Amino acid sequence: MRPPMYVLEENRLRDNLRLIRSVSEEAGVEIILAFKAYALWRTFPIFREYIHATTASSLSEARLALEEFGTPAHTFSPAYTDYEVDEIARCSSHLTFNSLTQYDRYAERVLADNPTLSLGLRINPEYSEVGTALYNPCAPGTRFGVSNSAMPEQLPAHVEGFHCHCHCESGSDVFERTLKHIEEKFSPWFSQLKWINFGGGHLMTREDYDIPRLVAMMKGFRSRYPWLHVILEPGSAFGWQTGYLTSSVVDVVEDHGIRTAILNVSFTCHMPDCLEMPYQPAVRGAKSLPLEAADNPSADESEGQGGGYVYRLGGNSCLAGDFMGAWRFEQPLEVGDEVIFEDMLHYTTVKTCMFNGISHPSIALLHSDGTLQMLREFTYEDYRDRMD
């Protein structure tokens, strides 16, 4: 038995990078890496052979872009703060504001220190086909972006671009339908812009993704608005199917006829998207089954159901719900057996760390005499070193 490990396969990563570069060149758009999905900075020398910029959502990510990738970030945050915005601007080439009030509060300030900074506004097309509410940035009541009804006829003086994000591991058909809403609602302002960023969720490295459709769509958009520089910032597409997470069976327990193989990894700690989305990851050498199969494993072991041994897989945290199921294995699982979760490089590695580069709150002790003693403050180095 050995400790768990994320394993990145360079050949698969390069295959994705070559495909993404070819799409960028053929469609005439810029495609950049979103750190919220992938931020393993020791692999950045490989990335720089294919792409030239990245996107950040926090000060730590912006610093990672400048200091480790070597270029200023395209930065968007829903909430810039007085104590970070100046440093974020220093590390950025593009700075997108989530609201007009954030723009009014900080635009002149950041431009005073960085006059070449290109400012943008996040827009809300009020349309998204993302089915899981947790991941839908355009749901009613969203905190993301400015709707067309709230947009002034004349954009603020320094706004040069629009940014929108409406997708989650989506196909080009979804983008095509979404683009119609974006144009219907916001094209009246396009003549005032220099660039538009269509965000992430464009899963162009997935096997069934219709790349010719995406290329044709982007060529058509550029022919309609030839002055606009078009940017896409997928995250998952770069890390898609590039590596796996190894784990080992620590114990096998059974309750009410339900067998659970307890592993030395945790869904809530290491694979939170599985619980949040939710989705059941592929396990090497096993077949994913409907959840109810774990509740009646003997039924699936009958000859008519294909045989095998059915297990839930349980994490090693104390959270009661830190499990998923079910999978059917050809052989019974024993303590020490290796269980490999496929496609675990995008989002899992960053969520094991500080997701989005968002720093942990400081820890302090308030003494009985009223004095506040700082016990721990978290820094950029904490984020960077955890992504090392």
C-alpha positions in Angstrom: 0.0 0.0 0.0 1.3 3.5 -0.9 0.1 7.0 -0.4 -2.3 8.4 -3.0 -0.9 10.3 -6.0 -2.0 12.4 -8.9 -0.2 11.3 -12.0 -0.1 13.6 -15.0 0.8 12.0 -18.4 2.8 14.4 -20.5 1.9 12.8 -23.9 -1.8 13.3 -23.2 -1.2 16.9 -22.1 0.7 17.7 -25.2 -2.0 16.1 -27.4 -4.5 18.5 -25.8 -2.2 21.5 -26.2 -1.6 20.7 -29.9 -5.3 20.5 -30.5 -6.1 23.7 -28.6 -3.4 25.5 -30.5 -4.7 24.3 -33.8 -8.2 25.5 -32.9 -6.8 28.9 -32.0 -4.9 29.3 -35.2 -7.7 28.0 -37.5 -10.5 30.0 -35.8 -8.4 33.2 -35.3 -9.0 33.4 -31.6 -6.8 33.5 -28.5 -7.2 30.6 -26.2 -5.7 30.9 -22.7 -5.5 28.7 -19.6 -7.9 29.2 -16.7 -6.1 28.5 -13.4 -9.3 27.8 -11.6 -9.3 24.4 -13.3 -5.5 23.7 -13.7 -2.6 25.4 -12.0 0.3 22.9 -11.8 2.9 25.5 -12.4 5.8 23.1 -12.8 4.3 22.1 -16.1 4.1 25.7 -17.4 7.2 25.3 -19.5 5.3 22.8 -21.5 2.3 25.1 -21.8 4.4 28.0 -23.0 5.3 26.0 -26.1 1.6 26.2 -27.2 -0.1 29.2 -25.5 0.9 32.6 -24.4 -1.4 33.8 -21.6 -3.5 32.7 -18.6 -6.6 33.8 -16.7 -6.8 34.5 -13.0 -9.5 35.1 -10.4 -7.5 36.1 -7.4 -4.3 37.8 -6.3 -2.5 34.4 -5.8 -3.5 33.3 -9.3 -2.5 36.6 -10.8 0.9 36.4 -9.2 1.2 32.8 -10.4 0.6 34.0 -14.0 3.2 36.8 -13.8 5.8 35.0 -11.8 5.6 31.4 -13.0 3.9 31.6 -16.4 5.8 34.7 -17.3 3.0 36.9 -18.6 0.4 39.2 -16.9 -3.0 37.6 -16.3 -6.4 38.2 -17.8 -8.0 38.7 -14.4 -11.7 38.6 -13.4 -12.9 38.6 -9.8 -16.5 39.1 -8.5 -15.1 41.1 -5.6 -11.9 43.1 -5.8 -10.8 44.4 -2.4 -9.0 47.6 -1.3 -6.2 45.6 0.2 -5.5 43.5 -3.0 -6.7 45.4 -6.1 -3.5 47.3 -6.6 -1.3 44.2 -6.5 -3.7 42.3 -8.8 -3.6 45.2 -11.3 0.2 45.1 -11.3 0.1 41.4 -12.2 -2.5 41.8 -14.9 -2.8 42.8 -18.6 -6.6 42.7 -18.5 -8.8 43.5 -15.5 -12.6 42.7 -15.7 -15.0 44.1 -13.3 -18.1 42.2 -12.2 -20.3 45.2 -11.7 -20.5 48.9 -12.6 -20.1 49.8 -8.9 -16.8 47.9 -8.7 -15.7 49.7 -11.9 -16.6 53.1 -10.4 -14.7 52.2 -7.2 -11.4 51.0 -8.7 -11.0 51.9 -12.4 -9.2 55.2 -12.1 -7.1 53.9 -9.2 -5.8 50.8 -11.1 -5.1 52.8 -14.2 -3.1 55.4 -12.3 -0.6 52.7 -11.5 -0.9 50.7 -14.7 -2.1 52.9 -17.6 -1.7 50.1 -20.2 -4.2 47.9 -18.3 -7.2 46.9 -20.5 -10.4 47.1 -18.5 -13.6 45.1 -19.1 -17.0 44.4 -17.7 -18.6 41.0 -17.1 -21.9 40.7 -18.8 -24.9 38.4 -18.0 -26.6 37.1 -21.1 -29.3 35.6 -18.9 -29.0 32.3 -20.7 -27.1 29.2 -19.8 -27.7 25.5 -20.4 -25.8 24.4 -17.4 -28.2 22.0 -15.6 -26.6 22.0 -12.1 -27.6 25.1 -10.2 -24.3 25.2 -8.3 -22.4 25.7 -11.6 -24.9 27.9 -13.4 -23.6 31.5 -13.6 -26.7 32.9 -15.3 -29.4 31.6 -13.0 -31.9 34.1 -11.7 -30.5 36.1 -8.9 -26.9 35.4 -10.0 -24.1 37.5 -8.5 -22.2 37.5 -11.8 -22.2 40.2 -14.4 -24.2 43.2 -15.7 -27.5 42.5 -17.6 -28.2 44.5 -20.8 -31.0 46.4 -19.1 -28.5 47.7 -16.5 -25.9 48.7 -19.0 -25.5 52.4 -19.9 -25.9 53.4 -23.5 -22.4 54.8 -23.5 -19.9 52.5 -21.8 -17.7 54.0 -19.1 -14.7 55.7 -20.7 -12.0 53.0 -20.0 -14.1 49.9 -20.8 -12.4 48.1 -23.7 -13.9 44.6 -23.4 -16.7 42.3 -22.3 -16.3 39.0 -20.5 -19.0 36.4 -20.1 -19.0 32.8 -18.8 -22.0 30.6 -19.5 -20.7 27.0 -19.9 -19.6 24.0 -18.0 -17.9 21.2 -20.0 -20.2 22.1 -22.9 -20.3 21.3 -26.6 -20.0 23.8 -29.5 -23.8 23.4 -30.1 -24.4 24.9 -26.7 -22.0 27.7 -27.4 -23.8 28.4 -30.7 -27.1 28.8 -29.0 -25.7 30.9 -26.2 -23.9 33.1 -28.7 -27.2 34.1 -30.2 -28.4 35.4 -26.9 -25.1 37.3 -26.3 -25.3 39.0 -29.6 -29.0 39.8 -29.3 -28.5 41.4 -25.9 -25.1 43.0 -26.2 -24.1 43.6 -29.8 -25.3 47.3 -29.6 -22.2 47.9 -27.4 -19.7 45.9 -29.5 -18.7 49.0 -31.6 -17.3 50.5 -28.3 -15.1 47.5 -27.5 -11.7 46.1 -28.5 -12.1 42.5 -27.2 -14.6 40.0 -26.0 -13.9 37.0 -23.8 -16.3 34.1 -24.0 -15.0 32.5 -20.8 -14.6 28.8 -20.2 -16.5 25.6 -20.4 -15.6 24.9 -24.0 -14.6 21.3 -23.8 -12.9 21.1 -27.2 -10.6 18.2 -26.2 -13.5 15.9 -25.5 -13.7 13.1 -28.1 -17.2 14.0 -29.3 -16.7 17.8 -29.4 -17.6 19.3 -32.8 -14.5 21.4 -33.5 -15.4 22.4 -37.1 -18.6 23.8 -35.7 -16.7 25.9 -33.2 -14.2 27.1 -35.8 -17.0 28.1 -38.2 -18.9 29.9 -35.5 -15.8 31.9 -34.5 -15.0 32.8 -38.1 -18.6 33.9 -38.6 -18.5 36.0 -35.4 -15.2 37.6 -36.4 -16.5 38.4 -39.9 -19.4 40.3 -38.3 -17.2 42.1 -35.8 -13.7 42.2 -37.3 -12.4 44.7 -34.9 -13.0 42.5 -31.8 -10.2 40.3 -30.5 -11.9 37.1 -29.4 -10.7 35.2 -26.3 -11.6 31.8 -24.9 -10.4 30.6 -21.5 -11.2 26.9 -21.0 -9.7 25.1 -18.0 -11.0 21.6 -18.2 -10.1 21.3 -21.9 -6.4 21.6 -21.1 -6.4 18.9 -18.4 -9.1 16.7 -19.9 -8.1 13.0 -19.7 -4.5 13.8 -18.9 -4.0 11.9 -15.7 -5.4 9.9 -12.8 -5.5 9.7 -9.0 -4.2 6.5 -7.4 -5.6 5.2 -4.1 -5.5 2.0 -2.1 -8.1 0.0 -0.3 -7.7 0.4 3.5 -10.7 -1.7 4.6 -13.9 -3.3 3.4 -17.0 -2.9 5.6 -20.6 -4.0 5.1 -23.8 -2.7 6.6 -27.4 -3.8 5.6 -25.9 -5.7 2.7 -24.0 -2.7 1.3 -20.3 -3.2 0.9 -18.0 -0.2 1.0 -14.3 -0.2 0.2 -12.7 2.5 2.3 -9.8 4.2 0.5 -6.9 6.4 1.5 -8.4 9.3 -0.5 -11.4 11.4 0.2 -14.2 12.6 -2.2 -14.9 15.7 -0.1 -11.2 16.5 0.4 -9.6 15.5 -2.9 -12.5 15.1 -5.4 -15.2 17.6 -4.3 -16.6 18.0 -7.8 -17.8 14.4 -7.6 -20.1 15.4 -4.7 -20.9 18.9 -5.9 -21.8 18.3 -9.5 -22.4 15.5 -8.8 -20.8 13.0 -11.1 -19.4 9.5 -10.7 -15.8 9.2 -12.0 -14.5 6.3 -14.0 -12.5 3.8 -12.1 -9.9 1.7 -14.0 -10.9 -1.9 -14.4 -14.4 -1.3 -12.9 -17.8 -0.6 -14.4 -19.9 2.3 -13.1 -23.4 1.3 -12.0 -26.5 3.2 -10.9 -26.3 4.2 -7.2 -29.1 1.7 -6.3 -26.9 -1.2 -7.3 -24.8 -0.7 -4.2 -28.0 -1.0 -2.1 -28.6 -4.5 -3.5 -25.2 -5.9 -4.6 -26.3 -9.5 -4.7 -28.7 -8.7 -7.5 -25.9 -7.4 -9.7 -23.8 -10.5 -8.9 -26.3 -12.8 -10.4 -25.4 -14.5 -13.7 -28.1 -12.5 -15.6 -26.5 -9.2 -14.5 -23.0 -9.9 -15.6 -21.4 -11.2 -12.4 -18.7 -9.3 -10.5 -18.4 -7.7 -7.1 -20.2 -4.5 -6.3 -18.9 -1.8 -3.9 -19.4 1.7 -2.8 -16.1 3.5 -2.6 -15.7 5.5 0.6 -13.3 8.2 1.6 -11.1 8.4 4.7 -12.6 11.6 6.1 -15.1 11.7 9.0 -17.9 13.2 6.8 -20.7 10.6 6.7 -21.4 11.3 3.1 -17.8 10.9 1.9 -18.6 8.0 -0.4 -19.9 7.3 -3.9 -21.2 4.2 -5.6 -21.5 1.9 -7.1 -18.9 0.2 -9.2 -18.6 -3.5 -10.2 -15.2 -5.1 -10.1 -14.3 -8.4 -11.6 -12.5 -9.6 -8.4 -13.3 -8.9 -4.8 -11.4 -6.0 -3.3 -8.8 -6.7 -0.7 -6.9 -4.4 1.7 -3.9 -3.0 -0.2 -5.5 -3.2 -3.7 -5.0 -0.2 -5.9 -8.0 1.8 -7.1 -7.3 4.3 -9.9 -9.7 7.2 -10.5 -9.4 8.3 -14.2 -9.3 11.9 -15.4 -8.5 13.6 -12.1 -6.1 16.4 -13.1 -8.6 19.2 -14.0 -10.3 20.8 -11.0 -9.4 18.1 -8.5 -5.8 19.3 -8.1 -6.8 22.9 -7.6 -9.6 22.0 -5.2 -7.3 19.9 -3.1 -5.3 23.2 -2.7 -6.8 26.7 -2.4 -9.5 26.8 -5.1 -9.3 29.9 -7.3 -6.2 30.9 -5.3 -8.6 32.2 -2.6 -6.6 32.5 0.6 -7.7 30.9 3.8 -8.8 33.4 6.6 -6.2 34.3 9.1 -6.3 32.7 12.6 -6.2 34.9 15.7 -6.6 34.6 19.4 -8.6 37.3 21.3 -7.1 37.4 24.8 -9.2 38.3 27.9 -7.5 41.7 28.1 -8.8 42.6 24.6 -5.6 42.2 22.7 -5.6 40.3 19.5 -2.8 37.9 18.8 -2.3 36.8 15.2 -1.6 33.0 15.2 -1.4 32.4 11.5 -1.7 34.4 8.3 -1.8 32.7 4.9 0.2 34.1 1.9 0.8 33.6 -1.8 3.6 31.2 -0.9 1.1 28.9 0.8 -0.9 28.7 -2.4 2.1 28.3 -4.7 3.8 25.7 -2.6 0.6 23.6 -2.4 0.5 23.6 -6.2 4.2 22.6 -6.3 
